[in-house]
Amino acid sequence: MNTYLEANKERFLNELLDLLRIPSVSADPKFAGDVRRCAEAVREKLTAAGLDRAELCETAGHPIVYGEKIIDPNLPTVLVYGHYDVQPADPYELWNTPPFEPTIRNERIYARGACDDKGQFYMHVKAIEAMLATDGLPCNVKVMIEGEEEVGSDHLGTFVAENREKLAADVILISDTSIIANDCPSIETGLRGLSYVEVEVTGPNRDLHSGVYGGGVENPVNVLCRMIASLHDESGRITIPGFYDNIIELSADERAELAKAPFDEQEYMRDLGLKAVKGEAGYTTPERTSIRPTLDVNGIWGGYTGEGAKTVLPSKAHAKISMRLVPGQDPDQITDLFARHFTSIAPDTVTVQVRPHHGGQPYVTPTDSVEFEAARRAFREAWGKEAIPTRGGGSIPIVALFEKELGIKSILMGFGLDIDALHSPNESYGLFNFYKGIETIPFFYKHYALLKKEEVTA
């Protein structure tokens, strides 16, 4: 296996770079043709890797790429999930090199989607190829790569519900998360959920001259800023009534276990160019970014934002707001709580609209399962050390739905790093991580097949 990987590593990298050149931005309709082109390219890669069946499955949105290799119906089946769509690259001027012209600097691949998620899902494609080429595939495998993860996976839920038999498996394997460091592997055991909304605050029926009307008419941008500022109290807690009501709090022992993961707050601040950190009182920075809910403004605009000056009192102000959720919080309920509260705090001088975008349930996977043990053993064999269980701060909205519709757990076996700048300019992915992921994944299959066999004969 290692000989095959070493002999083909340059080809593996070049194939990934080709995928990264396709601007598969699902959020912007002008890239729709490129999204489909990327789907076609992924289908071709699954076929080339040796899967018996690879196809595009149409949805009401972007297509899903599906492939499978069934070597023996009596063996366990691994369902690999990933996504080929990427975040918008804006603002382009902040990239050191063009986002869709992948560049390798300092042993890192710089491109939009390098880590999230093209680099990570492509590790699985190449690992499957290597196992098939060396007669080392011990399980059946199914692969499902979607094109709408970055916009909420709206149509994947319908696809999963309508294709339960097709997607039947024993475990879902996902690489769309991170490890602590290249010398400190980890496995994420949970994800935060998500509620994403857009708000619009409207004052006068048109933009006004700020000299003629300023002081007599409420400015919607000023109002929006005050409303947003009121959503947190001085201790960093969110002020929406009922927001925390159903949260499943971690015990002191569970928090102590998570605290075993190494964390250098000074290095964290240096990396981000900060003089201090801030968050909910009573929790550490790692806890604030993983086991606690948040509310953040992702974008805010209104009035004149072009070059030079324009003395305008705007008619409207807008903001996009995301809330990361933890176990016990339901995204639909939180969205409703937000909408009712935000509308209630608006003064009579404006009107408010809240438009829900998308959301997802939080997710926790058990650490005492055969599936998790297989992942632990895979890291131990490939890295020579134990992987530390952690909780992730991001969201993969479809994971909870997989369990609901398919009745199986997901293993979050990611290989990214915090420095990869996901969703930001200059996103990157380490060559070490790409190659180490391809090396590690086959060990999961090996140990999972052995553990499942032991489970049957026990």
C-alpha positions, 0 to 999 in steps of 0.5 A: 500500500505505502509503495503505491501511495509513494509512487502516485503521490505527484499524480494525486496532487495534480488531480486535486489541483485540477479540481481546485481550478474549477470555481464550484461556488454553490451560493452564486448562480453565475457559477452554476455551470462550474458547479456542474462541471466539477460534479462531472469531474468528481464522477470521472475521478470515482470511475477512474479510482475503480468504483463499479458505479459512478453517476450524477444524481439530479436534485432540484439544485446542484447534482449529487455524485454517487459511486459504490464498490460492493465486494461482498454483501456480507461485509460491512459497508462504509458510506463516505460523505463530502462536498465538492462545492466551495464558499465564495472567494470574495473579497478577491483582492485579499488573496495573495494568489488567485483563489482558483489558480492553486499555488503551492507555497511552504508545503501548503496548497493555497486555493478556495476549497483546498481544505474545505472540502475538496482536499479532504474528500479527495483523500478518500477517493485516492485511498479507495483507489490505493486499496483497490489497486493493491487488493486491500479493500476489506469493506464495501464502500459507497461514496456520496459527494454533494454540491450544496453543503455551503448553502445548507444541503437543502436538497440532500435531505430529500435525496437521502430520504428517497434513497435509503436502500441505495445509501444503506451502510454501517457507518458514515465516514466524513473528512470535513473537520480538523485535528489539533496539530500535525503532531497531535491528532484528534477526532471530533466527537461533535458538531455545533448546529446552525441557524442562519438568518438575514435581517432588513431594517427599513426607515423612510421610503427612499434614501434621503439627504442627510443634511436636510433630514438628519436629526429628524428621521431615524437612520436604519443603520443606526437602529440596526447597530443598536439592535445587534448590540443588544443581543449580547449582555456584558457577560457575553450571554445572548439575550434572546428569551428562551435561547438557553432553555433546552441546552444539554450542559456538559458535566464537570467530568466531561469538561475536564476530559475536553480540557486535556486537549493542548491549547496555547492561548497566547499562540492563539492570539498571536496567530489571529493578531489579537491582544485579548480574547472575548466570549461568554463568561465562565468558559475557556476559549476552547469551550466557547468555540465548541460546546457553547452557542454563539450569535455572530454578524457575518455581514452588515451593510446599508447606505453608501459604501463606494469610493468618496463621500455621499451624504445619504441617510439610507432607507434600509439596513441589512445584516446576515446573522448566524447562530451556532447551536449546541445539543438540546437546541433546535434550529427551527425553534431558535430561528423562531425565537430570534425572529420574534425577539428581533422584531419586538425590540425594533422601535416604531421608527422602523419596520423589520423583516427576518428571513431565515436562510438555512440551519442544521441540528447539532450532533454528538457521536459516541466514543464507545462504539466499534466505529470510533474505536476503528478511527482511534486505531487508524490514527494510532497505526498511521501516526504512532500516537493516540488521537484525542477526542474533541468537539468541533465548533463548525456545522455540517447540517446533514450529519444529524439527518443521516442518523435520522434517515439512515439510522447510522452514526458518522465518524468525523475523521478530518485532517485540517488545521485551524490555520487553513483559513476556511471561508477566508481569503488565502484558504490552504491545506498542508501537503502533509495533511493531504498525504497523511490522510490518504495513508490513514484512511485505509487503516480505518477500513482495516480495523473496522472490518476486523472489529465488525468481524469480532462483533459478529463472532462474539 
